[in-house]
Amino acid sequence: MPLLHDDALQNFNRLFRKRKGCNPTEFREKYQKTKVIVRPLPSLSYK
């Protein structure tokens, strides 16, 4: 009989694949190299 957390993990992986189109490992590998730098707009001054 599988453990409860094994079922939960399988459900998560199935839903993740359905929504993202790839499994979590593939998603991590794809976006591991992607970095997003957020900078404030010049018109906004934080004084």
N, CA, C and O atoms as a GROMACS GRO file, in nm:
protein
  188
    1MET      N    1   0.085  -0.119   0.000
    1MET     CA    2   0.000   0.000   0.000
    1MET      C    3   0.089   0.125   0.000
    1MET      O    4   0.174   0.139   0.088
    2PRO      N    5   0.072   0.215  -0.097
    2PRO     CA    6   0.157   0.335  -0.102
    2PRO      C    7   0.129   0.429   0.014
    2PRO      O    8   0.018   0.434   0.068
    3LEU      N    9   0.230   0.503   0.050
    3LEU     CA   10   0.215   0.601   0.157
    3LEU      C   11   0.135   0.719   0.106
    3LEU      O   12   0.131   0.746  -0.014
    4LEU      N   13   0.072   0.789   0.198
    4LEU     CA   14  -0.012   0.903   0.161
    4LEU      C   15   0.068   1.010   0.087
    4LEU      O   16   0.021   1.064  -0.012
    5HIS      N   17   0.189   1.039   0.134
    5HIS     CA   18   0.266   1.144   0.068
    5HIS      C   19   0.309   1.104  -0.073
    5HIS      O   20   0.329   1.191  -0.158
    6ASP      N   21   0.323   0.976  -0.100
    6ASP     CA   22   0.354   0.932  -0.236
    6ASP      C   23   0.238   0.964  -0.330
    6ASP      O   24   0.259   1.008  -0.442
    7ASP      N   25   0.116   0.941  -0.284
    7ASP     CA   26  -0.002   0.972  -0.364
    7ASP      C   27  -0.013   1.123  -0.388
    7ASP      O   28  -0.045   1.168  -0.498
    8ALA      N   29   0.014   1.200  -0.282
    8ALA     CA   30   0.007   1.345  -0.294
    8ALA      C   31   0.111   1.396  -0.394
    8ALA      O   32   0.083   1.486  -0.473
    9LEU      N   33   0.230   1.338  -0.389
    9LEU     CA   34   0.336   1.379  -0.482
    9LEU      C   35   0.299   1.344  -0.626
    9LEU      O   36   0.322   1.423  -0.717
   10GLN      N   37   0.242   1.227  -0.646
   10GLN     CA   38   0.200   1.188  -0.781
   10GLN      C   39   0.089   1.279  -0.832
   10GLN      O   40   0.089   1.316  -0.949
   11ASN      N   41  -0.003   1.316  -0.745
   11ASN     CA   42  -0.111   1.408  -0.784
   11ASN      C   43  -0.053   1.544  -0.822
   11ASN      O   44  -0.092   1.604  -0.922
   12PHE      N   45   0.041   1.593  -0.739
   12PHE     CA   46   0.104   1.721  -0.768
   12PHE      C   47   0.174   1.718  -0.904
   12PHE      O   48   0.157   1.809  -0.986
   13ASN      N   49   0.252   1.612  -0.928
   13ASN     CA   50   0.325   1.601  -1.055
   13ASN      C   51   0.231   1.594  -1.174
   13ASN      O   52   0.258   1.653  -1.278
   14ARG      N   53   0.121   1.523  -1.159
   14ARG     CA   54   0.024   1.512  -1.268
   14ARG      C   55  -0.040   1.648  -1.297
   14ARG      O   56  -0.052   1.687  -1.413
   15LEU      N   57  -0.080   1.720  -1.192
   15LEU     CA   58  -0.142   1.851  -1.212
   15LEU      C   59  -0.040   1.951  -1.267
   15LEU      O   60  -0.074   2.034  -1.352
   16PHE      N   61   0.083   1.943  -1.218
   16PHE     CA   62   0.187   2.033  -1.266
   16PHE      C   63   0.209   2.011  -1.415
   16PHE      O   64   0.215   2.108  -1.491
   17ARG      N   65   0.219   1.886  -1.457
   17ARG     CA   66   0.241   1.854  -1.599
   17ARG      C   67   0.123   1.903  -1.683
   17ARG      O   68   0.142   1.953  -1.794
   18LYS      N   69   0.002   1.887  -1.630
   18LYS     CA   70  -0.117   1.929  -1.704
   18LYS      C   71  -0.120   2.081  -1.723
   18LYS      O   72  -0.158   2.130  -1.830
   19ARG      N   73  -0.079   2.156  -1.621
   19ARG     CA   74  -0.086   2.302  -1.628
   19ARG      C   75   0.034   2.366  -1.695
   19ARG      O   76   0.020   2.464  -1.768
   20LYS      N   77   0.152   2.311  -1.672
   20LYS     CA   78   0.275   2.372  -1.725
   20LYS      C   79   0.323   2.307  -1.854
   20LYS      O   80   0.401   2.366  -1.927
   21GLY      N   81   0.277   2.185  -1.882
   21GLY     CA   82   0.319   2.117  -2.004
   21GLY      C   83   0.448   2.039  -1.990
   21GLY      O   84   0.498   1.983  -2.088
   22CYS      N   85   0.504   2.035  -1.869
   22CYS     CA   86   0.625   1.957  -1.844
   22CYS      C   87   0.627   1.921  -1.695
   22CYS      O   88   0.552   1.977  -1.615
   23ASN      N   89   0.713   1.827  -1.661
   23ASN     CA   90   0.718   1.789  -1.520
   23ASN      C   91   0.805   1.890  -1.442
   23ASN      O   92   0.877   1.968  -1.504
   24PRO      N   93   0.799   1.889  -1.310
   24PRO     CA   94   0.874   1.988  -1.231
   24PRO      C   95   1.025   1.987  -1.258
   24PRO      O   96   1.088   2.093  -1.257
   25THR      N   97   1.083   1.870  -1.282
   25THR     CA   98   1.226   1.863  -1.310
   25THR      C   99   1.260   1.934  -1.440
   25THR      O  100   1.356   2.010  -1.447
   26GLU      N  101   1.180   1.908  -1.545
   26GLU     CA  102   1.203   1.974  -1.673
   26GLU      C  103   1.184   2.125  -1.660
   26GLU      O  104   1.260   2.202  -1.717
   27PHE      N  105   1.083   2.167  -1.585
   27PHE     CA  106   1.056   2.309  -1.563
   27PHE      C  107   1.174   2.374  -1.493
   27PHE      O  108   1.217   2.483  -1.532
   28ARG      N  109   1.226   2.310  -1.390
   28ARG     CA  110   1.340   2.363  -1.314
   28ARG      C  111   1.463   2.376  -1.403
   28ARG      O  112   1.533   2.477  -1.399
   29GLU      N  113   1.490   2.273  -1.484
   29GLU     CA  114   1.605   2.278  -1.574
   29GLU      C  115   1.590   2.388  -1.678
   29GLU      O  116   1.688   2.454  -1.713
   30LYS      N  117   1.470   2.407  -1.726
   30LYS     CA  118   1.446   2.507  -1.829
   30LYS      C  119   1.463   2.649  -1.776
   30LYS      O  120   1.522   2.734  -1.843
   31TYR      N  121   1.413   2.675  -1.655
   31TYR     CA  122   1.413   2.810  -1.602
   31TYR      C  123   1.524   2.835  -1.501
   31TYR      O  124   1.531   2.944  -1.444
   32GLN      N  125   1.610   2.737  -1.478
   32GLN     CA  126   1.721   2.755  -1.384
   32GLN      C  127   1.818   2.860  -1.438
   32GLN      O  128   1.878   2.934  -1.360
   33LYS      N  129   1.832   2.868  -1.568
   33LYS     CA  130   1.925   2.961  -1.630
   33LYS      C  131   1.865   3.100  -1.645
   33LYS      O  132   1.937   3.196  -1.677
   34THR      N  133   1.735   3.113  -1.624
   34THR     CA  134   1.666   3.240  -1.644
   34THR      C  135   1.667   3.321  -1.514
   34THR      O  136   1.626   3.272  -1.409
   35LYS      N  137   1.715   3.444  -1.523
   35LYS     CA  138   1.714   3.533  -1.408
   35LYS      C  139   1.638   3.658  -1.447
   35LYS      O  140   1.653   3.709  -1.558
   36VAL      N  141   1.557   3.708  -1.356
   36VAL     CA  142   1.480   3.828  -1.381
   36VAL      C  143   1.527   3.934  -1.282
   36VAL      O  144   1.524   3.912  -1.161
   37ILE      N  145   1.571   4.047  -1.334
   37ILE     CA  146   1.614   4.158  -1.249
   37ILE      C  147   1.508   4.266  -1.258
   37ILE      O  148   1.476   4.316  -1.366
   38VAL      N  149   1.455   4.301  -1.144
   38VAL     CA  150   1.351   4.403  -1.138
   38VAL      C  151   1.412   4.530  -1.081
   38VAL      O  152   1.468   4.530  -0.972
   39ARG      N  153   1.401   4.638  -1.156
   39ARG     CA  154   1.454   4.765  -1.112
   39ARG      C  155   1.339   4.867  -1.109
   39ARG      O  156   1.249   4.862  -1.193
   40PRO      N  157   1.343   4.958  -1.014
   40PRO     CA  158   1.236   5.061  -1.011
   40PRO      C  159   1.246   5.153  -1.132
   40PRO      O  160   1.355   5.176  -1.186
   41LEU      N  161   1.136   5.204  -1.173
   41LEU     CA  162   1.134   5.297  -1.284
   41LEU      C  163   1.203   5.427  -1.244
   41LEU      O  164   1.195   5.467  -1.128
   42PRO      N  165   1.270   5.493  -1.338
   42PRO     CA  166   1.339   5.620  -1.305
   42PRO      C  167   1.245   5.728  -1.256
   42PRO      O  168   1.285   5.814  -1.178
   43SER      N  169   1.120   5.725  -1.301
   43SER     CA  170   1.024   5.829  -1.262
   43SER      C  171   0.978   5.814  -1.118
   43SER      O  172   0.927   5.909  -1.059
   44LEU      N  173   0.995   5.695  -1.060
   44LEU     CA  174   0.956   5.674  -0.921
   44LEU      C  175   1.076   5.700  -0.832
   44LEU      O  176   1.182   5.640  -0.850
   45SER      N  177   1.058   5.790  -0.737
   45SER     CA  178   1.169   5.816  -0.645
   45SER      C  179   1.129   5.769  -0.506
   45SER      O  180   1.021   5.801  -0.457
   46TYR      N  181   1.216   5.697  -0.445
   46TYR     CA  182   1.193   5.647  -0.310
   46TYR      C  183   1.285   5.724  -0.217
   46TYR      O  184   1.399   5.683  -0.194
   47LYS      N  185   1.236   5.834  -0.164
   47LYS     CA  186   1.318   5.917  -0.074
   47LYS      C  187   1.270   5.906   0.068
   47LYS      O  188   1.326   5.969   0.157
   0.00000   0.00000   0.00000
